[in-house]
C-alpha cells in the first residue's frame, strides 16, 4: 500500500516528503472554519476525492470503483468526521482523522445515509445550514436518490452552495503542496529529455506513448494518469484522443501532453517535437507559442487577473493564427493541483485575482492551418514577485527527433 494515506514520511533522497504533518491539516481546517463562519455555514458535506483528501490526507486509488460513496462532514468547530465504507477504515485511521464512522457497503437500501444523517445533525444542529459544492466543476459523488433521501430525512436542515468556499481554499496552495507539484514537473521534464533517445520515425504513436510512460515511471512518477497528444505532417489537429497505430514520419510534428502524479499532485504540460528538421512554418508557429508563454510569464503576478494572462498571451498568437482555420480559443490555461485541471480559467471572461500560492498552467495555442494547431504549456506558481517556474522552460527552438 506504500505511503498512501499516511502522515508525512521523509523520502531521504532530496525529494519532497510524502504526506503532510498534522499542522498542515490543522491550518487548512482553521481556514475553512473561518470561511464557513463568514458565510453562515454550520457544516460542510464533502463527497469527492480531492475535497476529502484536502482535509484528511486520505489517498487511495480505490476511488476508481464507483460502487461505494464516501463522505466527510466538516463542522464549524472541531475536527472533521469521516463517514466511510468499512473497507476504508484502516487506511483512514492512518490519517489525522480520529472520528471515523463506517457501515457495511455496498448496501441496497441504506448505503451510509443514516450514519451520515446523524453526523450532519451533530455538526449542524437540527436547524443548521450545511454547505455542499453545487457549482461549475463540482459534482456530488453519491446516487441522486440517496441525496434526495438524505435531504428529505432532515427537513430542518438548510442547504447552501459551498463551491466558492472549496474553490477559495484549494486555489491557494501551501509551500509543501507546491513542492509536490514541482516534483511531478521535474519527473516529467526528465522523461521529456529522454524522448529523442526513445522515439523517432517509424514508431507508431502507440509505441511512443508507451515508451514515454515507461520513462516517466522510471524517472519517479507514482502514476501517469493522463497522456494525450498527436502527430501529423506540419502539425496536429487533435490532442485529446488516444494514440493511433500511425507511424511517425519525416515532417511530422509530435506533441505529448502529460499529467503524471507525485504523492497525489499533478503536473500538466506538453512538449512539441519535429520529426526531422522542421519546416519554416513549423519554426514560426513554435516561436509564436513560445513567445506567447514569455508574455504570460511577464504578467503572471499577484494582483493581476486570469483575464490579464489570457490577453497577454492571446495578443501574441491571435495576429499570427490562420484566419481560415476557424475555432475560437476558449481558454489558455487553468489552475493545477490535486486535480489535473482546477479553477480558475485563463480566459478573457475570468477576472479571478491571482494570489501567492496559485499554481497555473500557461497554455497558449493557435490554429496554424485548417486542421492544424500548435500548443505550448508551462506550469508556474504565483508568488509575491516573479512567478516560480515549476517546469524546466521548453527549448527556444523545437527539439528534433530522428527521421530515420
C-alpha positions in Angstrom: 0.0 0.0 0.0 3.0 2.3 0.2 2.5 5.6 1.9 -1.0 6.3 0.7 -3.0 8.0 3.4 -0.1 8.3 5.8 1.2 11.3 7.7 4.4 12.9 6.5 7.1 10.4 5.5 10.6 11.7 4.6 12.0 10.3 1.3 15.6 10.7 2.2 16.7 11.3 -1.4 16.2 15.0 -1.8 12.6 14.6 -3.0 9.7 16.2 -1.1 8.3 14.1 1.8 5.2 12.1 1.2 2.1 13.2 3.1 1.9 16.2 5.3 2.4 16.9 9.0 -0.7 17.3 11.1 -0.1 21.0 11.4 -0.8 21.4 7.7 -4.3 19.9 8.1 -4.9 21.9 11.2 -4.1 25.1 9.3 -6.4 24.0 6.4 -9.3 23.3 8.8 -8.8 26.7 10.5 -9.0 28.5 7.2 -12.1 26.5 6.3 -13.9 27.2 9.5 -13.2 30.9 9.2 -14.8 31.0 5.8 -17.7 28.8 7.0 -18.4 31.3 9.8 -18.3 34.2 7.4 -20.9 32.5 5.2 -23.2 31.3 8.0 -22.4 27.6 7.4 -22.6 25.2 10.4 -21.1 22.3 8.5 -19.7 21.2 5.1 -20.7 17.9 3.4 -18.0 16.7 1.0 -18.2 13.7 -1.2 -15.4 13.9 -3.8 -11.9 12.5 -3.7 -9.9 15.8 -3.9 -12.1 17.6 -1.4 -12.0 14.8 1.1 -8.2 14.3 0.6 -7.6 18.0 1.1 -9.0 17.9 4.6 -7.8 14.4 5.6 -4.7 13.2 3.5 -6.7 10.1 2.6 -5.0 8.9 -0.6 -6.1 5.7 -2.3 -6.9 4.5 -5.8 -10.0 2.8 -4.5 -11.9 5.8 -5.7 -11.8 4.3 -9.2 -14.5 2.0 -8.1 -17.9 3.7 -8.4 -19.6 1.2 -6.1 -19.3 2.9 -2.7 -20.0 6.5 -1.7 -17.6 8.3 0.7 -18.4 11.3 2.9 -16.7 13.9 5.1 -18.5 16.2 7.4 -16.6 19.3 8.4 -18.2 21.0 11.5 -18.0 24.7 12.3 -15.8 23.8 15.3 -13.8 20.7 15.9 -12.2 18.1 13.6 -13.9 16.6 10.5 -15.9 13.4 10.8 -15.3 10.7 8.2 -18.4 8.6 7.2 -17.0 5.9 5.0 -17.4 2.3 3.9 -15.9 -0.2 6.4 -13.3 -1.3 3.8 -11.6 2.1 4.2 -11.4 2.3 8.0 -7.9 1.1 8.4 -6.5 3.4 5.7 -8.4 6.4 7.0 -7.2 5.5 10.5 -3.6 6.3 9.4 -4.5 9.9 8.7 -5.0 12.6 11.3 -8.8 11.9 11.4 -9.9 10.2 14.6 -13.7 10.2 14.3 -14.3 7.6 11.6 -17.8 6.2 11.3 -18.4 3.2 9.0 -21.1 0.9 7.6 -21.1 -2.3 5.6 -21.1 -1.2 2.0 -22.5 -1.6 -0.6 -26.0 -1.7 0.9 -29.1 -1.8 -1.3 -31.3 0.5 0.7 -29.2 2.5 3.1 -25.7 3.0 1.8 -24.5 5.2 4.6 -27.3 7.7 4.6 -28.4 7.0 8.1 -24.9 7.2 9.5 -24.3 10.4 7.5 -27.5 12.0 8.6 -26.6 11.5 12.3 -23.2 13.1 11.7 -24.7 16.1 9.9 -27.2 16.7 12.7 -24.4 16.5 15.3 -22.3 19.0 13.4 -25.0 21.4 12.2 -27.8 21.1 14.7 -31.5 20.5 13.8 -31.9 23.8 12.1 -28.4 24.4 10.8 -27.0 25.3 7.4 -25.0 22.8 5.5 -22.7 23.7 2.6 -22.4 21.4 -0.4 -20.4 22.2 -3.5 -23.0 22.6 -6.3 -21.4 24.9 -8.9 -19.2 24.5 -12.0 -16.6 21.8 -12.0 -18.2 20.1 -9.0 -20.3 17.0 -8.6 -22.0 15.0 -5.8 -20.5 11.5 -5.7 -23.5 9.6 -4.4 -26.7 8.5 -6.1 -29.2 11.3 -6.7 -31.9 9.2 -5.0 -29.6 8.9 -2.0 -29.0 12.6 -1.8 -32.8 13.3 -2.1 -33.5 10.8 0.7 -30.8 12.4 2.9 -32.3 15.9 2.5 -35.9 14.7 2.8 -34.9 13.0 6.1 -33.6 16.2 7.6 -36.4 18.8 6.9 -35.0 21.4 9.4 -31.6 21.5 7.7 -30.8 24.2 5.2 -28.5 23.7 2.2 -26.2 26.2 0.6 -23.8 26.1 -2.3 -20.3 25.8 -1.0 -18.5 25.9 -4.3 -16.8 29.2 -3.6 -15.7 28.0 -0.1 -13.8 25.0 -1.5 -12.5 26.9 -4.5 -11.1 29.6 -2.3 -9.5 27.1 0.0 -7.9 24.8 -2.7 -6.8 27.5 -5.1 -4.1 28.8 -2.6 -1.5 26.0 -2.2 0.8 25.7 0.7 4.6 25.6 0.1 4.5 21.8 0.7 1.8 21.4 -1.9 3.7 23.4 -4.4 6.9 21.4 -3.8 4.9 18.2 -4.7 3.7 19.7 -8.0 7.3 20.9 -8.7 8.5 17.3 -8.2 5.9 16.0 -10.6 7.1 18.6 -13.1 10.7 17.6 -12.6 9.9 14.0 -13.2 8.1 14.8 -16.4 10.9 17.1 -17.6 13.4 14.3 -17.1 11.3 12.0 -19.1 10.8 14.5 -21.9 14.6 15.0 -22.0 14.9 11.3 -22.9 12.4 11.4 -25.8 15.0 11.9 -28.6 16.6 8.7 -27.3 13.5 6.6 -27.3 11.3 7.9 -30.1 11.7 8.6 -33.8 10.4 8.0 -37.3 9.0 4.5 -37.9 7.5 4.1 -34.4 3.7 4.2 -34.0 2.1 6.8 -31.8 1.1 4.0 -29.5 4.7 2.8 -29.2 5.9 6.4 -28.5 3.2 6.9 -25.8 4.1 3.6 -24.2 7.9 4.4 -24.2 7.2 7.8 -22.7 5.0 6.4 -19.9 7.8 4.0 -19.0 10.3 6.8 -19.0 8.0 8.8 -16.6 7.7 5.8 -14.2 11.5 5.2 -14.4 12.0 8.9 -13.5 10.0 8.6 -10.3 6.3 9.1 -11.2 3.8 7.3 -9.0 1.5 7.0 -12.0 0.8 8.6 -15.4 -2.9 9.3 -15.2 -3.1 11.5 -18.3 -1.2 11.3 -21.5 -2.6 12.6 -24.7 -1.2 14.1 -27.9 -0.9 13.5 -31.6 1.2 13.9 -34.6 0.8 14.9 -38.3 2.6 16.5 -41.2 3.4 20.0 -40.3 1.2 19.9 -37.2 -1.6 18.1 -35.4 -5.3 18.7 -35.2 -6.3 16.6 -32.2 -4.6 16.5 -28.9 -7.2 14.7 -26.7 -7.5 11.3 -28.4 -5.7 8.0 -27.6 -2.6 7.3 -29.7 -3.1 5.6 -33.0 -1.2 2.9 -34.9 0.0 5.6 -37.4 3.8 5.6 -37.7 5.8 8.8 -37.3 7.5 10.0 -40.4 9.8 12.9 -41.5 8.0 16.2 -41.5 5.7 15.3 -38.6 5.2 17.5 -35.5 4.5 15.4 -32.4 3.0 16.7 -29.2 2.8 14.9 -25.9 0.7 16.4 -23.1 1.3 14.7 -19.7 -0.4 14.8 -16.3 1.6 12.5 -14.1 1.3 12.2 -10.3 3.6 12.5 -7.4 2.0 11.9 -4.0 -1.4 12.9 -5.2 -0.4 16.1 -7.0 -0.3 16.6 -10.8 1.9 18.3 -13.3 0.2 19.2 -16.6 2.2 20.4 -19.5 3.2 19.5 -23.1 6.2 19.4 -25.3 6.5 19.6 -29.1 8.9 17.7 -31.3 9.7 17.8 -35.0 10.5 14.5 -36.7 13.5 15.5 -38.8 14.3 19.2 -39.5 11.3 21.4 -39.0 9.8 23.5 -41.9 9.9 27.3 -41.7 6.2 27.3 -41.0 6.7 25.0 -38.0 9.6 27.1 -36.7 7.4 30.2 -36.9 4.5 28.6 -35.1 6.6 27.2 -32.4 8.3 30.6 -31.9 4.9 32.2 -31.6 3.6 30.0 -28.8 7.0 30.1 -27.1 6.9 33.9 -27.1 3.3 33.9 -26.0 4.4 31.9 -23.0 7.0 34.6 -22.3 4.3 37.2 -22.4 2.3 35.2 -19.9 5.3 34.8 -17.6 5.8 38.6 -17.7 2.3 39.3 -16.3 1.8 36.3 -14.0 1.9 38.4 -10.9 -0.1 38.6 -7.7 -2.8 41.2 -8.1 -3.3 40.6 -11.8 -6.1 38.6 -13.1 -6.6 35.5 -15.2 -8.0 37.7 -17.9 -4.8 39.7 -17.9 -2.9 36.4 -18.6 -5.2 35.5 -21.4 -4.9 38.9 -23.1 -1.1 39.0 -22.9 -0.7 35.6 -24.5 -3.5 36.0 -27.0 -2.1 39.3 -28.1 0.9 37.3 -29.4 -0.8 34.4 -31.0 -4.0 35.9 -32.4 -2.4 38.0 -35.1 -0.4 35.0 -36.3 -3.2 32.4 -36.3 -4.6 31.2 -39.6 -7.9 33.0 -40.0 -9.2 30.3 -42.3 -8.8 27.6 -39.7 -11.7 28.9 -37.5 -12.5 27.9 -34.0 -12.1 30.4 -31.2 -9.9 29.6 -28.2 -11.9 29.1 -25.1 -9.1 29.5 -22.6 -5.3 29.5 -22.5 -4.6 27.6 -19.2 -6.1 26.9 -15.8 -5.4 26.1 -12.2 -3.5 22.9 -11.2 -3.1 20.8 -8.1 -4.8 17.7 -6.7 -6.8 17.6 -10.0 -5.3 17.8 -13.5 -7.4 20.9 -14.2 -8.7 23.2 -11.5 -10.3 26.6 -11.2 -9.6 29.3 -12.3 -9.5 29.5 -16.1 -7.1 31.7 -18.0 -9.9 33.2 -20.1 -11.0 36.6 -21.3 -14.0 36.4 -19.0 -12.3 35.2 -15.8 -11.4 38.1 -13.6 -10.2 35.9 -10.7 -7.4 37.8 -9.0 -4.1 35.9 -8.8 -2.8 35.3 -5.3 0.5 34.0 -4.0 0.1 30.2 -3.8 -1.9 29.8 -7.0 -0.5 27.2 -9.4 -1.3 27.8 -13.0 -0.7 26.3 -16.4 0.1 28.8 -19.1 -1.2 27.2 -22.3 -1.1 29.4 -25.4 -2.2 27.8 -28.6 -3.1 28.8 -32.1 -4.5 27.4 -35.3 -1.7 27.2 -37.9 -3.8 25.8 -40.8 -7.2 24.1 -41.2 -7.0 21.0 -39.1 -3.6 22.0 -37.7 -2.5 23.7 -34.4 0.4 24.4 -32.2 0.0 24.4 -28.4 2.6 25.1 -25.7 2.4 24.7 -21.9 4.3 25.5 -18.8 3.4 25.3 -15.0 4.1 28.2 -12.7 3.4 29.1 -9.1 2.3 32.7 -8.3 4.5 34.4 -5.6 4.8 37.8 -4.1 7.2 38.7 -7.0 8.1 36.9 -10.2 6.4 33.6 -10.8 8.2 30.4 -9.8 8.6 28.3 -13.0 7.9 24.7 -11.9 8.7 23.1 -15.3 12.0 23.5 -16.9 11.4 26.0 -19.7 11.0 24.4 -23.1 13.8 24.8 -25.6 13.7 28.0 -27.6 13.8 26.0 -30.8 11.6 23.0 -31.4 13.5 19.8 -30.4 14.2 17.3 -33.3 13.6 13.6 -33.3 15.4 11.2 -35.6 13.8 10.9 -39.1 15.5 7.7 -39.9 
